[in-house]
Amino acid sequence: ILRIELFMTLLAGFAGGLFGTLWSGLVTMPLLTRWPSLRPDPWRPETASRVVAGAVLHGASGAAAGLLFWLSWGLVAVVAAPWPALGASFGALVWTAGALPAFGVLALRSRGSSGMLALTALELLVACVAAGLLCAYVWHRAA
């Protein structure tokens, strides 16, 4: 049963990460296309290969979050929280520890692309929280 829990948690994290690709296609890219002021100077529009590469990156990152969730025993120290709160908290923690510092450094070192950085940071927050929610749901169902 240990292998099944690990596999299901990795799969849930991967699926949650793919939600970031969906968000990108429905929210981030249309906003960047509609408002040129949000885009950086060397703007490259979305292509099929970039969508696939982004999906692989989002999915792999979600699977890594699923592994972290599994390794932490589903945030075992938080015992009284319902699974949606646990999953959202885990996703927010992953985003805060991983994506937020990267975007902070990029914002400090780049000029004129703060709109794109903000939209991409929001996209990754959605992906992290979705991965956390799906991992918590799988963990809750297995318990």
C-alpha positions in Angstrom: 0.0 0.0 0.0 3.0 2.3 0.5 3.8 2.2 -3.2 0.2 2.9 -4.2 0.1 6.0 -1.9 3.4 7.3 -3.3 2.3 6.7 -6.9 -1.1 8.3 -6.3 0.4 11.3 -4.6 2.9 11.8 -7.4 0.2 11.4 -10.0 -2.0 13.9 -8.1 0.9 16.4 -7.9 1.5 16.0 -11.6 -2.2 16.6 -12.4 -2.2 19.7 -10.1 0.9 21.0 -11.8 -0.8 20.6 -15.2 -3.5 22.9 -13.9 -0.8 25.6 -14.2 -0.7 24.9 -18.0 -4.4 25.3 -18.2 -4.2 28.6 -16.3 -1.5 29.8 -18.6 -3.6 29.1 -21.7 -6.8 30.6 -20.3 -5.5 33.5 -18.2 -1.8 34.4 -18.5 -1.3 34.3 -22.3 -4.5 36.1 -23.2 -3.7 38.9 -20.8 -0.2 39.2 -22.1 -1.5 39.2 -25.7 -4.1 41.8 -25.0 -2.0 44.2 -23.0 1.5 44.8 -24.5 2.5 46.9 -21.5 2.6 43.7 -19.4 5.1 42.0 -21.7 8.9 42.4 -21.6 10.8 43.7 -24.6 12.1 40.4 -26.0 8.5 39.0 -26.2 8.0 35.6 -27.9 4.4 34.4 -28.4 3.3 31.0 -27.4 4.0 28.1 -29.8 3.0 24.4 -29.6 6.5 23.4 -28.5 6.5 26.0 -25.7 3.1 24.8 -24.5 4.3 21.2 -24.4 7.6 22.2 -22.6 5.6 24.3 -20.1 3.2 21.4 -19.5 6.2 19.0 -18.9 7.7 21.6 -16.5 4.5 22.2 -14.6 3.7 18.5 -14.4 7.2 17.6 -13.2 7.2 20.4 -10.6 3.8 19.2 -9.4 5.1 15.6 -9.1 8.0 17.0 -7.1 5.5 18.8 -4.8 3.6 15.5 -4.5 6.8 13.7 -3.4 7.4 16.4 -0.8 3.8 16.0 0.4 4.3 12.3 0.7 7.7 12.6 2.4 6.1 15.0 4.9 3.4 12.4 5.6 0.8 14.9 4.5 1.9 17.6 6.9 1.5 15.2 9.8 1.9 18.0 12.4 -1.3 19.7 11.2 -3.9 17.3 12.6 -7.1 19.3 13.1 -7.3 20.9 9.6 -9.6 19.5 6.9 -8.0 18.3 3.8 -8.8 21.4 1.6 -7.1 23.7 4.1 -4.2 21.3 4.4 -3.7 21.1 0.7 -4.0 24.9 0.1 -1.5 25.5 3.0 0.9 23.0 1.5 0.7 24.5 -1.9 1.2 28.0 -0.5 4.2 26.8 1.4 5.7 25.2 -1.7 5.2 28.4 -3.7 6.6 30.6 -0.9 9.7 28.5 -0.5 10.3 27.9 -4.2 8.7 30.4 -6.6 8.5 33.5 -4.5 12.3 33.9 -4.0 12.9 33.2 -7.7 10.4 35.9 -8.8 11.7 38.3 -6.2 15.3 38.0 -7.5 14.0 38.4 -11.1 12.0 41.5 -10.2 15.1 43.0 -8.5 17.3 42.3 -11.6 14.9 43.1 -14.5 13.3 46.2 -15.7 10.0 46.7 -17.3 8.6 43.2 -17.0 6.9 43.4 -13.6 3.5 42.7 -15.2 4.7 39.5 -16.7 6.5 38.5 -13.5 3.3 39.1 -11.5 1.2 37.1 -13.9 3.6 34.2 -14.0 3.9 34.2 -10.2 0.1 34.0 -10.0 0.1 31.2 -12.5 2.6 29.2 -10.4 0.7 29.9 -7.2 -2.4 28.5 -8.8 -0.4 25.4 -9.9 1.1 24.9 -6.5 -2.2 25.2 -4.7 -3.9 22.9 -7.1 -1.1 20.3 -6.7 -1.4 20.7 -2.9 -5.2 20.3 -3.0 -5.0 17.2 -5.1 -2.3 15.6 -3.0 -4.3 16.3 0.2 -7.4 14.8 -1.4 -5.6 11.6 -2.4 -4.0 11.4 1.0 -7.4 11.9 2.7 -9.0 9.3 0.5 -6.3 6.8 1.3 -6.6 7.3 5.1 
